[in-house]
Amino acid sequence: MKLKLIIISLILLISGCAKSKVDQNNDLGSGDKSNLPVSLDLLIEHAEYCETIYDSGGDQKDEVAFEVKQDNGITIIVIRGTANAENVQSDIDVRLVKDGRLSLYLHKGFRDASLGVMEIIDRDHTLEHTVHVTGHSLGGAIAQIIGMWLHKRSHNVQVFSYGSPKISNEILSGGQPSHWRVVRSSDPIPFTPPWPYAHTGLFIDSQTLDWGPDNDNGLISKTDGLTHAIATYVETLKLQKN
């Protein structure tokens, strides 16, 4: 019930029509399950990381919880989505502010939350050259921003986001990290915030595995907030293995 109220609040405050900006750095064309450009097992693995962190809460239960894992020469950063009132404040602060590290404008709430996470990572962790950053909802937005920061530092970055909102009205010059943007067509959160915000990354439909640069424009009125849960993403991705 608590999650349902949070989702409804977000929809009422920041709803709008979805628009996707074609990100040339992640434009691999389009296709379906037969030629998906990323492993389905990898998409499921990272979705399960996102599900698990909601249960564990990470080390930062009252703020933005995250975990840093090391796996065979890859650093995996997992960031939890909206789970408390402070997270909601990050979601709804939709002002665009200039980020000096990237020289582009970012959603202020998401950027501020990302700064807190990045400060702890820089202080407490040594990252491998290859980094996977993953998150659901708010966590997906933060994963994108941290992924861009690490990409600018010359890390080999892949971002895995699930039901993520939009973070900017611009595309990073000089190339963005690989971003696998997994979405359910009935999930309202990827429709937010409204214009001038725009998505980047390669869209992947979790229910069909259809993919491409610009496949999720539609009407928020045809969505259902209950489909935003990360457990639903995990379930629908696993169904695609059959």
LOBA-514451 format. One record per residue: residue number from 1; z, y, x of N, C-alpha, C, O in turn. Coordinates in steps of 0.1 Angstrom, whole numbers, plus 5000, padded with zeros to 4 digits. Each point is the difference from the previous one (the first is absolute). Layout:
N
resi, n_w, n_v, n_u, ca_w, ca_v, ca_u, c_w, c_v, c_u, o_w, o_v, o_u
NUM, Z, Y, X, Z, Y, X, Z, Y, X, Z, Y, X
...
This chain:
242
resi, n_w, n_v, n_u, ca_w, ca_v, ca_u, c_w, c_v, c_u, o_w, o_v, o_u
1, 5000, 4988, 5008, 5000, 5012, 4992, 5000, 5013, 5009, 4993, 5009, 4997
2, 5015, 4990, 5014, 5000, 5012, 5009, 4987, 5003, 5006, 4995, 5011, 5000
3, 4998, 4978, 5004, 4986, 5002, 5006, 4991, 5005, 4990, 4992, 5009, 5003
4, 5009, 4986, 4984, 4991, 5005, 4990, 5002, 5015, 4997, 4990, 5007, 4998
5, 5022, 4998, 5002, 5003, 5014, 4998, 4995, 5008, 5011, 4994, 5011, 4998
6, 5007, 4984, 5014, 4994, 5008, 5012, 4985, 5001, 4999, 4995, 5011, 5002
7, 4998, 4978, 4994, 4986, 5000, 4999, 4996, 5010, 4989, 4990, 5008, 5002
8, 5016, 4991, 4987, 4997, 5009, 4989, 5001, 5015, 5004, 4992, 5008, 4997
9, 5019, 4995, 5010, 5003, 5014, 5005, 4989, 5004, 5009, 4995, 5012, 4999
10, 5001, 4980, 5010, 4989, 5003, 5009, 4987, 5003, 4993, 4993, 5010, 5003
11, 5004, 4982, 4987, 4987, 5002, 4993, 5000, 5013, 4993, 4990, 5007, 5000
12, 5021, 4996, 4993, 5001, 5013, 4993, 4999, 5012, 5009, 4995, 5010, 4996
13, 5011, 4989, 5016, 5000, 5011, 5009, 4988, 5002, 5008, 4996, 5012, 5003
14, 4997, 4978, 5001, 4989, 5002, 5009, 4987, 4992, 4996, 4992, 4997, 5009
15, 5007, 5001, 4979, 4988, 4993, 4995, 4987, 5008, 5001, 5001, 5013, 5000
16, 4988, 4981, 5002, 4987, 5006, 5000, 4989, 4990, 5002, 5003, 4988, 5000
17, 4985, 5016, 5000, 4989, 4991, 5002, 4998, 4996, 5014, 5002, 5008, 5009
18, 4994, 4979, 4993, 4998, 4995, 5014, 4987, 5004, 5005, 4990, 4999, 4994
19, 5010, 5006, 5019, 4987, 5003, 5007, 5002, 4994, 5014, 5010, 5001, 5006
20, 4979, 4993, 4999, 5000, 4995, 5013, 4990, 5007, 5009, 4988, 5001, 4996
21, 5016, 5003, 5015, 4992, 5006, 5010, 4994, 4989, 5009, 5008, 4993, 5005
22, 4979, 5007, 4997, 4994, 4989, 5008, 5005, 5002, 5014, 4996, 5010, 5007
23, 5011, 4981, 4999, 5006, 5001, 5013, 4990, 4992, 5009, 5000, 4988, 5000
24, 4992, 5019, 5008, 4989, 4994, 5008, 5006, 4990, 5010, 4993, 4991, 5004
25, 5019, 5012, 5000, 5006, 4991, 5011, 5004, 4987, 4994, 5002, 4990, 5007
26, 5000, 5009, 4980, 5004, 4987, 4993, 4989, 4996, 4991, 5002, 4991, 4991
27, 4986, 5015, 5010, 4989, 4996, 4991, 4992, 4988, 5006, 4991, 5002, 5007
28, 5013, 4986, 4989, 4994, 4988, 5004, 4990, 4995, 4990, 4995, 4989, 5001
29, 5001, 5020, 4990, 4991, 4995, 4989, 5009, 4996, 4988, 5010, 5006, 4998
30, 4985, 4984, 4995, 5008, 4995, 4988, 4996, 4986, 4998, 4990, 4995, 5006
31, 5019, 4998, 4987, 4997, 4986, 4998, 5010, 4993, 4990, 5006, 5007, 4992
32, 4996, 4980, 5010, 5009, 4993, 4991, 5008, 4990, 5009, 5000, 5001, 5012
33, 5006, 4990, 4981, 5009, 4990, 5007, 4992, 4992, 5011, 5006, 4996, 5010
34, 4981, 5002, 4988, 4993, 4992, 5009, 4998, 5006, 5014, 4998, 4993, 5010
35, 5003, 5021, 4991, 4998, 5006, 5013, 5011, 5011, 5003, 4997, 5010, 5006
36, 5015, 4987, 4989, 5011, 5009, 5002, 5002, 5003, 5015, 5001, 4990, 5008
37, 5000, 5022, 4996, 5000, 5003, 5015, 5014, 4999, 5006, 5001, 5003, 5012
38, 5009, 4992, 4981, 5013, 4997, 5005, 5005, 4987, 4994, 4996, 4997, 4989
39, 5012, 4996, 5019, 5005, 4987, 4995, 5009, 5001, 4988, 5009, 5009, 5000
40, 4988, 4983, 4990, 5008, 5000, 4988, 5015, 4996, 5004, 5009, 5005, 4994
41, 4992, 4985, 5015, 5013, 4996, 5004, 5008, 5012, 5006, 5012, 5001, 4998
42, 4981, 5008, 5009, 5007, 5011, 5006, 5004, 5010, 4989, 5011, 5006, 5001
43, 4981, 4996, 4989, 5003, 5009, 4989, 5013, 4994, 4993, 5008, 5008, 4996
44, 4992, 4979, 5002, 5012, 4994, 4993, 5012, 5001, 5009, 5011, 5004, 4995
45, 4988, 4994, 5018, 5011, 5001, 5009, 5006, 5014, 4999, 5013, 5001, 5000
46, 4979, 5009, 5001, 5006, 5013, 5000, 5005, 5004, 4986, 5010, 5008, 5000
47, 4984, 4987, 4990, 5006, 5003, 4986, 5014, 4993, 4999, 5009, 5006, 4994
48, 4992, 4983, 5012, 5013, 4993, 5000, 5011, 5007, 5008, 5011, 5001, 4996
49, 4984, 5005, 5015, 5010, 5009, 5008, 5005, 5011, 4991, 5012, 5003, 5000
50, 4979, 5003, 4992, 5003, 5011, 4992, 5010, 4996, 4989, 5009, 5007, 4996
51, 4989, 4981, 4998, 5009, 4995, 4990, 5014, 4997, 5006, 5010, 5003, 4993
52, 4990, 4991, 5019, 5013, 4996, 5006, 5008, 5012, 5003, 5013, 5000, 4998
53, 4981, 5011, 5006, 5009, 5012, 5004, 5006, 5006, 4988, 5011, 5007, 5002
54, 4984, 4992, 4986, 5007, 5005, 4988, 5013, 4992, 4998, 5010, 5005, 4996
55, 4990, 4982, 5007, 5011, 4992, 4999, 5011, 5002, 5011, 5012, 5001, 4997
56, 4983, 5001, 5015, 5010, 5002, 5011, 5004, 5015, 5001, 5012, 5002, 5004
57, 4980, 5007, 4992, 5004, 5014, 5001, 4998, 5006, 5014, 5002, 5012, 5002
58, 4996, 4980, 5008, 4999, 5005, 5013, 5013, 5005, 5005, 5011, 4997, 4994
59, 4989, 5011, 5016, 5013, 5006, 5006, 5002, 5014, 4994, 5011, 5006, 5002
60, 4980, 4999, 4989, 5002, 5014, 4995, 5000, 4999, 4985, 4990, 5004, 4994
61, 5020, 4990, 5000, 5000, 4997, 4986, 4999, 5013, 4991, 4995, 4999, 4989
62, 5010, 5012, 5016, 5000, 5012, 4991, 4989, 5010, 5003, 4998, 5009, 4992
63, 4993, 4988, 5017, 4989, 5008, 5003, 4987, 4992, 5000, 4998, 4993, 4990
64, 4994, 5008, 5020, 4988, 4992, 5000, 5002, 4988, 5009, 5002, 5001, 5012
65, 5000, 4987, 4982, 5003, 4988, 5008, 4987, 4995, 5007, 4989, 5001, 4994
66, 5012, 4994, 5018, 4989, 4994, 5007, 5005, 4990, 5010, 5012, 5000, 5004
67, 4979, 4992, 5001, 5003, 4990, 5010, 4989, 5000, 5010, 4989, 5002, 4997
68, 5015, 4994, 5015, 4990, 4999, 5011, 5001, 4986, 5006, 5011, 4995, 5004
69, 4978, 4998, 4995, 4999, 4986, 5005, 4991, 4999, 5012, 4991, 5008, 5001
70, 5011, 4982, 5007, 4991, 4997, 5011, 4994, 4986, 4998, 5008, 4991, 4998
71, 4979, 5007, 5002, 4994, 4987, 4997, 4988, 4998, 5009, 4989, 5006, 4997
72, 5012, 4986, 5014, 4989, 4996, 5008, 4992, 5012, 5005, 4988, 5001, 4999
73, 5019, 5009, 5007, 4994, 5012, 5006, 4996, 5011, 4990, 4993, 5009, 5003
74, 5011, 4989, 4984, 4997, 5010, 4990, 5014, 5005, 4995, 5009, 4993, 4996
75, 4992, 5021, 5003, 5011, 5006, 4993, 4997, 5002, 4985, 4989, 5005, 4997
76, 5019, 4990, 4995, 4998, 5002, 4985, 5011, 5009, 4995, 5012, 4997, 5001
77, 4984, 5014, 4993, 5010, 5009, 4994, 4998, 4999, 4985, 4989, 5002, 4994
78, 5022, 4994, 4999, 5000, 4998, 4985, 5008, 5011, 4994, 5012, 5002, 5003
79, 4983, 5005, 4987, 5007, 5012, 4994, 5001, 4998, 4985, 4991, 4997, 4993
80, 5022, 5004, 5002, 5003, 4998, 4986, 4994, 5011, 4992, 5000, 5012, 5004
81, 4997, 4985, 4983, 4996, 5010, 4991, 5011, 5007, 4993, 5012, 4999, 5004
82, 4985, 5008, 4985, 5010, 5008, 4992, 5011, 4990, 4995, 4997, 4991, 4993
83, 5016, 5013, 5010, 5011, 4992, 4995, 5012, 5008, 4997, 5010, 4994, 4995
84, 4990, 5019, 5006, 5012, 5008, 4997, 4995, 5014, 4998, 4989, 5004, 5001
85, 5021, 5005, 4995, 4997, 5014, 4996, 4994, 5008, 5011, 4992, 5008, 4998
86, 5013, 4989, 5014, 4995, 5007, 5012, 4985, 4997, 5002, 4992, 5009, 5004
87, 5004, 4979, 4994, 4986, 4996, 5002, 4992, 5007, 4989, 4989, 5004, 5003
88, 5016, 4997, 4985, 4993, 5007, 4989, 4997, 5015, 5004, 4989, 5005, 4998
89, 5021, 5001, 5009, 4998, 5014, 5004, 4988, 5000, 5010, 4993, 5010, 5000
90, 5006, 4980, 5009, 4989, 5000, 5009, 4987, 4998, 4993, 4990, 5007, 5003
91, 5010, 4985, 4986, 4988, 4998, 4992, 4994, 5012, 4994, 4988, 5003, 4999
92, 5021, 5006, 4995, 4996, 5010, 4991, 4998, 5014, 5008, 4995, 5009, 4993
93, 5008, 4991, 5020, 4998, 5013, 5007, 4985, 5000, 5005, 4997, 4996, 5011
94, 4994, 5008, 4980, 4986, 4998, 5002, 4993, 5012, 5007, 4988, 5001, 5001
95, 5020, 5008, 5005, 4995, 5011, 5007, 4992, 4995, 5012, 5004, 4990, 5007
96, 4985, 5016, 4997, 4992, 4997, 5012, 5005, 5008, 5011, 5001, 5012, 4999
97, 5003, 4982, 5012, 5004, 5007, 5012, 4992, 4995, 5012, 4996, 4989, 5001
98, 5002, 5020, 5009, 4993, 4997, 5012, 5008, 4992, 5009, 5011, 5003, 5003
99, 4983, 4986, 5001, 5007, 4991, 5010, 4994, 5003, 5014, 4988, 4997, 5002
100, 5020, 5008, 5007, 4995, 5003, 5013, 4995, 4989, 5009, 4991, 5002, 5008
101, 5015, 4986, 4989, 4995, 4988, 5008, 4986, 4996, 4997, 4993, 4995, 5008
102, 5003, 5007, 4979, 4987, 4995, 4995, 4991, 5011, 4997, 4988, 4998, 4999
103, 5017, 5015, 5001, 4991, 5011, 4996, 4993, 4999, 4987, 4989, 5003, 4998
104, 5019, 4991, 4992, 4995, 5000, 4987, 5012, 5001, 4990, 5012, 5000, 5004
105, 4985, 5003, 4983, 5010, 5002, 4991, 5005, 4987, 4994, 4992, 4991, 4997
106, 5021, 5007, 5001, 5006, 4988, 4994, 5010, 5004, 4989, 5005, 5011, 4999
107, 4997, 4979, 4992, 5010, 5001, 4989, 5014, 5003, 5007, 5004, 4992, 5008
108, 5002, 5018, 4988, 5013, 5004, 5007, 5011, 4990, 4999, 5006, 4997, 5010
109, 4996, 4997, 4978, 5010, 4990, 4998, 4998, 4988, 5009, 5009, 4995, 5006
110, 4978, 5000, 4994, 4997, 4988, 5008, 5001, 5003, 5015, 5005, 4992, 5007
111, 4991, 5020, 4997, 5001, 5003, 5014, 5014, 5002, 5005, 5004, 4994, 5010
112, 5005, 5012, 4982, 5014, 5002, 5004, 5006, 4986, 5001, 5008, 4998, 5009
113, 4990, 4993, 4981, 5005, 4987, 5001, 4995, 4992, 5012, 5008, 4993, 5007
114, 4979, 5009, 4997, 4994, 4994, 5011, 5007, 5004, 5013, 5002, 4993, 5010
115, 5001, 5020, 4991, 5006, 5006, 5012, 5014, 4993, 5003, 5003, 4997, 5011
116, 5004, 5000, 4978, 5013, 4994, 5002, 4998, 4986, 5005, 5008, 4995, 5009
117, 4983, 4997, 4986, 4997, 4987, 5004, 4995, 5000, 5015, 5005, 4992, 5008
118, 4986, 5017, 4995, 4994, 5000, 5013, 5010, 5003, 5011, 5000, 4995, 5011
119, 5009, 5014, 4985, 5011, 5004, 5010, 5008, 4988, 5004, 5003, 4998, 5012
120, 5001, 4994, 4978, 5008, 4988, 5004, 4992, 4990, 5007, 5005, 4993, 5010
121, 4982, 5005, 4987, 4992, 4990, 5007, 4998, 5005, 5014, 5001, 4991, 5009
122, 4996, 5021, 4994, 4999, 5005, 5013, 5013, 4999, 5008, 4999, 4997, 5012
123, 5012, 5004, 4982, 5013, 5000, 5007, 5004, 4985, 5003, 5006, 4998, 5011
124, 4991, 4993, 4980, 5007, 4987, 5000, 4990, 4988, 5003, 5005, 4989, 5002
125, 4982, 5014, 4999, 4991, 4989, 5001, 4989, 5003, 5010, 4995, 5011, 5002
126, 5001, 4978, 5005, 4988, 5001, 5009, 4988, 4993, 4993, 5002, 4988, 4996
127, 4988, 5019, 5002, 4989, 4994, 4992, 4989, 4994, 5009, 4998, 5004, 5011
128, 4996, 4985, 4984, 4989, 4994, 5007, 4988, 5009, 4998, 5000, 5009, 4992
129, 4989, 4988, 5016, 4988, 5007, 4998, 4994, 4998, 4986, 4995, 5010, 4994
130, 5005, 4978, 5001, 4996, 4997, 4986, 5011, 5001, 4990, 5010, 4994, 5002
131, 4988, 5015, 4988, 5011, 5002, 4990, 4994, 4998, 4986, 4989, 5006, 4997
132, 5018, 4987, 4995, 4997, 4999, 4986, 5010, 5007, 4992, 5012, 4998, 5002
133, 4984, 5012, 4990, 5010, 5007, 4992, 4997, 4997, 4985, 4989, 5002, 4995
134, 5021, 4994, 4998, 4998, 4996, 4986, 5011, 5005, 4991, 5011, 5002, 5004
135, 4985, 5000, 4983, 5009, 5005, 4990, 4994, 5000, 4986, 4988, 5000, 4999
136, 5021, 5000, 4992, 4996, 5000, 4985, 5005, 5014, 4995, 5011, 5005, 5002
137, 4980, 5001, 4989, 5004, 5012, 4993, 5003, 5011, 5010, 4992, 5003, 5009
138, 5020, 5004, 4990, 5004, 5010, 5010, 4998, 4994, 5014, 4996, 5007, 5009
139, 5008, 4980, 4993, 4999, 4994, 5013, 4986, 5000, 5005, 4998, 5001, 5012
140, 4992, 4997, 4979, 4986, 5000, 5004, 4996, 5014, 5004, 4992, 5001, 5010
141, 5013, 5009, 4984, 4996, 5014, 5004, 5006, 5003, 5014, 4993, 5005, 5008
142, 5019, 4991, 4994, 5006, 5002, 5013, 4993, 4992, 5011, 4998, 5005, 5011
143, 4998, 4983, 4985, 4993, 4991, 5010, 4987, 5007, 5004, 4997, 4999, 5012
144, 4996, 5007, 4979, 4988, 5007, 5004, 5002, 5011, 5010, 4993, 5002, 5009
145, 5018, 5006, 4988, 5002, 5012, 5009, 5005, 4995, 5014, 4995, 5005, 5010
146, 5014, 4986, 4990, 5005, 4994, 5013, 4988, 4993, 5007, 4999, 5001, 5012
147, 4993, 4993, 4981, 4988, 4993, 5006, 4991, 5010, 5006, 4995, 4998, 5011
148, 5003, 5014, 4983, 4991, 5010, 5006, 5007, 5006, 5012, 4993, 5003, 5010
149, 5020, 4999, 4990, 5007, 5006, 5012, 4999, 4990, 5011, 4997, 5004, 5012
150, 5005, 4983, 4986, 4999, 4990, 5011, 4985, 4999, 5004, 4998, 4997, 5012
151, 4993, 5004, 4979, 4986, 5000, 5004, 4996, 5011, 5010, 4993, 4998, 5009
152, 5013, 5014, 4988, 4998, 5011, 5009, 5006, 4998, 5014, 4996, 5006, 5010
153, 5014, 4985, 4990, 5006, 4996, 5013, 4993, 4989, 5007, 5004, 4995, 5010
154, 4985, 5001, 4985, 4991, 4990, 5005, 5005, 4986, 4998, 4995, 4990, 5007
155, 5013, 5007, 4984, 5004, 4987, 4996, 4988, 4994, 4991, 4993, 5007, 4994
156, 5006, 4980, 5007, 4990, 4993, 4992, 5007, 4997, 4986, 5008, 4991, 4999
157, 4989, 5017, 4991, 5008, 5000, 4987, 4992, 4994, 4989, 4988, 5003, 4998
158, 5018, 4989, 4994, 4995, 4996, 4987, 5011, 5003, 4989, 5012, 4997, 5002
159, 4984, 5010, 4987, 5009, 5003, 4990, 4997, 4991, 4988, 4989, 4999, 4996
160, 5022, 4996, 4998, 4999, 4992, 4988, 5008, 5007, 4989, 5012, 5000, 5001
161, 4981, 5005, 4989, 5008, 5007, 4989, 4997, 4993, 4987, 4989, 4995, 4998
162, 5021, 5005, 4993, 5000, 4993, 4987, 5005, 5010, 4990, 5011, 5005, 5000
163, 4980, 4999, 4990, 5003, 5009, 4990, 5005, 5013, 5005, 5009, 5006, 4995
164, 4984, 4999, 5016, 5004, 5013, 5006, 4994, 5012, 4993, 4989, 4999, 4995
165, 5019, 5012, 5004, 4994, 5012, 4996, 4992, 5007, 5011, 4999, 4994, 5011
166, 4995, 5017, 4986, 4992, 5007, 5009, 5009, 5009, 5009, 5010, 5005, 4995
167, 4985, 4998, 5017, 5009, 5007, 5010, 4994, 5013, 5004, 5008, 5008, 5006
168, 4979, 4995, 4992, 4994, 5012, 5006, 4988, 5003, 4992, 4995, 4993, 4992
169, 4999, 5019, 5011, 4987, 5004, 4994, 4990, 5000, 5011, 4989, 5006, 4998
170, 5014, 4989, 5014, 4991, 5000, 5011, 4999, 4986, 5007, 5008, 4991, 4997
171, 4982, 5008, 5011, 4998, 4988, 5008, 5002, 5003, 5015, 4995, 5010, 5005
172, 5013, 4982, 5002, 5003, 5003, 5014, 4987, 5000, 5008, 4993, 4991, 5000
173, 5005, 5020, 5007, 4989, 5001, 5009, 5002, 4991, 5012, 5011, 4998, 5005
174, 4978, 4997, 5000, 5001, 4991, 5012, 5003, 4986, 4997, 5002, 4992, 5009
175, 4998, 5005, 4978, 5002, 4986, 4996, 5014, 4997, 4995, 5010, 5004, 5006
176, 4991, 4988, 4983, 5013, 4996, 4995, 5002, 4985, 5004, 4991, 4993, 5003
177, 5022, 5003, 4996, 5002, 4985, 5003, 4994, 4992, 4989, 4998, 5005, 4989
178, 5000, 4982, 5013, 4996, 4991, 4990, 5010, 5000, 4989, 5012, 4998, 5003
179, 4984, 5003, 4984, 5010, 5001, 4989, 4994, 4991, 4989, 4990, 5003, 4994
180, 5018, 4987, 5003, 4997, 4991, 4989, 5008, 5004, 4988, 5012, 4998, 5000
181, 4982, 5008, 4990, 5007, 5007, 4989, 4999, 4991, 4988, 4990, 5001, 4993
182, 5020, 4991, 5005, 5000, 4990, 4989, 5005, 5006, 4987, 5011, 5006, 5000
183, 4982, 4993, 4990, 5002, 5007, 4987, 4998, 4990, 4988, 4991, 4992, 5001
184, 5017, 5010, 4989, 4998, 4994, 4987, 4993, 5011, 4991, 5005, 5011, 5000
185, 4985, 4985, 4993, 4993, 5010, 4991, 5009, 5006, 4989, 4998, 5011, 4995
186, 5012, 4981, 5002, 5010, 5005, 4989, 5012, 5007, 5005, 5008, 5004, 4992
187, 4993, 4998, 5021, 5012, 5006, 5007, 4998, 5015, 4999, 4990, 5005, 5006
188, 5019, 5003, 4988, 4998, 5015, 4999, 5003, 5007, 5013, 4994, 5011, 5002
189, 5014, 4984, 5007, 5004, 5008, 5012, 4989, 5003, 5009, 5000, 5012, 5005
190, 4990, 4980, 4997, 4988, 5004, 5009, 4992, 5012, 4994, 4992, 5006, 5007
191, 5010, 4997, 4980, 4994, 5011, 4994, 5006, 5014, 5004, 4995, 5010, 4997
192, 5017, 4989, 5010, 5007, 5012, 5002, 5001, 5003, 5015, 4997, 4991, 5008
193, 5006, 5021, 4997, 5000, 5013, 4992, 4986, 5004, 4995, 4990, 4994, 5005
194, 5009, 5015, 4986, 4986, 5004, 4995, 4993, 5008, 5011, 5005, 5003, 5011
195, 4983, 5001, 4985, 4991, 5009, 5008, 5008, 5012, 5005, 5008, 5005, 4993
196, 4991, 4999, 5020, 4989, 4996, 5010, 5002, 4988, 5008, 4993, 4998, 5010
197, 5018, 4995, 4987, 5002, 4988, 5008, 4989, 4989, 4999, 4994, 5000, 4989
198, 5004, 4993, 5021, 4989, 4989, 5000, 5004, 4989, 5008, 5007, 5001, 5011
199, 4990, 4987, 4985, 5002, 4988, 5008, 4991, 4998, 5012, 4989, 5005, 5000
200, 5016, 4989, 5011, 4991, 4995, 5010, 5004, 4985, 5002, 5008, 4995, 4993
201, 4985, 4999, 5016, 5002, 4985, 5002, 4990, 4992, 4992, 4992, 5006, 4992
202, 5008, 4981, 5010, 4991, 4991, 4994, 5007, 4994, 4988, 5010, 4993, 5001
203, 4986, 5010, 4987, 5005, 4995, 4987, 4998, 4985, 4999, 4989, 4995, 5002
204, 5022, 4998, 4994, 4999, 4985, 4997, 5007, 4998, 4987, 5012, 5003, 4999
205, 4981, 4991, 4991, 5006, 4997, 4987, 5008, 4987, 5002, 4994, 4990, 5003
206, 5019, 5011, 4994, 5008, 4988, 5003, 4997, 4989, 4990, 5003, 4988, 5002
207, 4991, 5015, 4986, 4998, 4990, 4990, 4986, 4993, 5001, 4998, 4989, 4995
208, 4993, 5017, 5012, 4986, 4994, 5002, 4996, 4999, 5014, 4991, 4992, 5003
209, 5015, 5016, 5006, 4996, 5001, 5014, 4987, 5007, 5002, 4994, 4999, 5011
210, 5001, 5008, 4978, 4989, 5009, 5002, 5004, 5011, 5009, 5012, 5005, 4999
211, 4980, 5000, 5010, 5004, 5010, 5010, 4989, 5010, 5002, 4988, 4998, 4998
212, 5016, 5014, 5007, 4990, 5010, 5003, 5007, 5014, 5003, 5012, 5000, 4999
213, 4981, 5010, 5004, 5006, 5013, 5003, 5004, 5008, 4988, 5008, 5009, 5002
214, 4987, 4988, 4986, 5003, 5010, 4989, 4998, 4992, 4987, 4991, 5003, 4992
215, 5019, 4988, 5005, 4999, 4992, 4988, 5011, 5001, 4990, 5000, 4993, 4990
216, 5009, 5017, 5011, 5011, 5000, 4991, 5001, 5014, 4993, 5011, 5003, 4996
217, 4978, 5003, 5001, 5001, 5012, 4991, 5001, 4995, 4986, 4994, 4989, 4996
218, 5014, 5018, 4996, 5002, 4995, 4986, 5009, 5009, 4993, 5003, 5012, 5004
219, 5003, 4984, 4985, 5009, 5007, 4992, 5014, 4995, 5000, 5002, 4988, 4999
220, 5007, 5021, 5004, 5014, 4996, 5001, 5005, 4995, 4986, 5010, 4992, 5000
221, 4984, 5012, 4990, 5004, 4996, 4986, 4998, 4985, 4998, 5005, 4995, 4990
222, 4987, 4999, 5018, 4997, 4986, 4999, 5008, 4991, 5009, 4997, 4988, 5002
223, 5014, 5018, 5004, 5008, 4993, 5009, 5014, 4996, 4994, 5003, 5004, 4989
224, 5004, 4988, 5018, 5013, 4995, 4995, 5010, 5000, 5012, 4998, 4993, 5010
225, 5012, 5015, 4989, 5009, 5002, 5012, 5007, 4987, 5004, 5004, 4999, 5011
226, 4997, 4991, 4980, 5007, 4988, 5003, 4992, 4991, 5010, 5006, 4992, 5006
227, 4981, 5011, 4995, 4992, 4993, 5010, 5001, 5005, 5014, 4994, 4995, 5009
228, 5014, 5015, 4993, 5002, 5006, 5013, 5008, 4992, 5009, 5000, 5001, 5013
229, 5009, 4990, 4982, 5009, 4993, 5008, 4994, 4992, 5011, 4989, 4994, 4998
230, 5017, 5005, 5014, 4994, 4993, 5011, 4999, 4985, 4997, 4991, 4993, 5005
231, 5019, 5002, 4987, 4999, 4986, 4997, 4987, 4996, 4993, 4995, 4989, 5001
232, 5000, 5021, 4991, 4987, 4997, 4992, 4989, 5000, 5010, 4991, 4992, 4999
233, 5009, 5017, 5012, 4990, 5000, 5010, 5000, 4986, 5007, 4989, 4994, 5003
234, 5023, 5002, 5001, 5001, 4987, 5007, 4994, 4989, 4992, 4992, 4991, 5005
235, 5012, 5008, 4982, 4995, 4990, 4991, 4985, 5000, 4998, 4994, 4989, 5001
236, 5000, 5023, 4997, 4986, 5000, 4998, 4992, 4997, 5012, 4989, 4993, 5000
237, 5016, 5011, 5012, 4993, 4996, 5013, 5001, 4985, 5002, 4990, 4994, 5004
238, 5021, 5000, 4993, 5001, 4986, 5002, 4991, 4992, 4991, 4995, 4989, 5003
239, 5003, 5016, 4985, 4991, 4994, 4990, 4985, 4999, 5006, 4993, 4991, 4996
240, 5004, 5018, 5013, 4986, 5001, 5005, 4998, 4988, 5010, 4988, 4998, 5004
241, 5022, 4995, 5000, 4999, 4989, 5010, 4995, 4988, 4992, 4995, 4990, 5007
242, 5005, 5010, 4980, 4996, 4988, 4993, 4985, 4999, 4998, 4995, 4991, 4994
